[in-house]
Amino acid sequence: MKLYNNSKIILDYWELAKVVAAHKTLKHRIICTIGSWDLLHIGHLRYLNQAKARWDILVVWADSDRSIKLYKNKFRPIIPENERLEMLSYQSCVDYVTLIDDIDEKWDWHYELIRIIEPDEFICVKDSYPEQQVKDIKRFVTELTELPRQAENTSTTGTIERTLKTHMVEVDDFLNKNKEQNAK
């Protein structure tokens, strides 16, 4: 079930561009960032708060389920896109949220949303984009800022891997105990 009755969630890029233009008329500086935001954790929130502290309006782009499956794996995301959008919209540092599905099967980003929105700044995690992509992004923004990762011990992928490993060990132990009992 999709519930997009939250005024922070704007799916239509052109509608979002109108909202951003209105903010620019008011001399607000616009900062954008993109991410999966799957299993929202402390690193995500530190990052979003740092981004918001830089300028007036923070627009967060959440990767579509299709995009995440392409560049992560077929079992991701854990949290569906409509719930990730809603979760982000509840964060006080986030002004607007939209869904982005702008990559092709070769993982090439087409920059449609960044061209339409024309943010003042794009912020990303250091080393999250190859050098050529950083150059491409810089063509569409006044400033590109790369922040270091904000959580040393927490990542969505790490959490998933640790959880699966723990459960696999438990399943293996269970199966071995059943083998032993059946052998008696």
N, C-alpha and C positions, 0 to 999 in steps of 0.2 A: 504494500500500500504506500503510495507516495503522498506525503502531506507537505506541500510547499506553500502553506498559508503564512509563512514567516516573511516579513517585509525585507529581511536581510538576504534572503535567497532570491536571486534574479537569474533565471536560466537563459533568457533571451539576450544575446550579446548586444544587440542594438539598443534594447531597453537599458541595459547596464551602461552602455556608452552615454546615453542621455543623462543618467544619474551622475556619472563621473563628470560629464561636461558641466552639469549644474554646480558640482563641487568646485570645479576649476574656476568657474565664474566667480565663486565666493573666495577665490584665492587659496583654496585648500590644496595641499600637495597630496598626490595619490601614489601609494606604494602597493605593489602587487607581488604575490608569491604563489607558487604552485606546489602541490604535493599530493600524495596519496591519502594521507591523514587516516590511515587504517590503524585501528587500535590506538586512538589518541593517547599520548603519554606525556610525561614531564618534559622531554626534549622538544616535542611539538609545541607545547604551551610556552616554554621559555623562548623559543624561536619566534612564535607569533607575537608575544609581548615585546620582544626586542624590535621586531619589524614595526609594530604600531608606535613604539616610542620614537621612531625616526621621523614620522610624518603625520599628517592629519587623518587621512582616510586609508584604511587597510582593506584591500580587496583580495580575498583568498580564492584561488582556483583549485578545485578538487578534481583530481583525475577520475575519469569515468571507470566503471567496472571493466569495460572492454580494454581500455588503455592499460590498466594495472595488470590484467591477465596477460597482455602482450609483453610487458617488460619485467614483470615479476615472475609469475607462473600461473598455471591454470587453476590453482587452488586459492588464489588471492583475487580480490580482497576478502578479508574475513567479514568486515562490516560492509553492507551494501551501500551504494552511492547515495541513495536518498537519506539514509541514517547518518552517513558521514557529513553530508551537507547540513543536516539539522543540528548535529553535534557541534559543528564549527560555528553555526549561527548563534549558539548560546554563549559563545566566548565573548566576554566584554571587550576584548581588544580587536575583535573582528567587526568591521563595518558592513561588508557585503561578501556574499559567497556565491560562486557560480560553478557549474560543472564544465570541465574542459575535456573534449574528446577530439584532439587535434593532431594525433599522430597516425601514421600509416603503418602498414604491416612490417615495414623495415625500421620502425621506431623513429622515423623522421618527423620532426615537429614542423608544422606549416605556419605557425605564428599568426594565425587568424585573429585570435582574441587580443593578443598584445598590439596588433596593428589597429584594431577597432578601438580599444580602450585608450591607447597611448598614455600609459602611466608615466609619472615623473621618475619613478625608481622601480626597479625589479630587484627583489632580494631572493637569494638562494643559499643553500648550504654549499660551502667550499668543496670543490672537486665533484659536484653533482652533475656538471655538464662538461662535455669535451670542449676543447679550446675553440673549435670552429663554431660550435653552438653559442658559446659566450660572445664571440664576435657578432654573430647574427642577432642575438638579443640586444646587444649594445646599439645596434642600428635603430631600434625602435623606442629606446628610453634615454632619458637624460643621464641616468646613473644606474649602474649595476653594482650591487653590493653582495659580497660573498661572506657569510658568517660561518664560523666553525660549528661543528655538531654541538648541540646543546645538552646532550646526555651521554656520558661516557659508558654507563652500564645498562642503558635501556634502548632497545630498538624493537620495532615490531617484528622484524624477521628473527632477531635473537630470541624474543619471547616465544614466538611460534615454535622455533627449533627446540628450545629447552623444554617446552611443554610436550611436544611430540616425543622427544627422547625419553622423558620421564615416564610417559604413558607406555611407550614401547617396552621399556625395562619392566614396568609393572605387568604388562601383558605376557612378556617372556617368562617372568617369574611364576605367574599364574599357570601358564601352560606347562612349565616344567614340573610344578607341584602336582598338577593333574596327571601327568605322565607317570610320575613316581607312585601316586596313589593307585592308578590303574594297573601298574606293573605288579603290585603286591597281591 
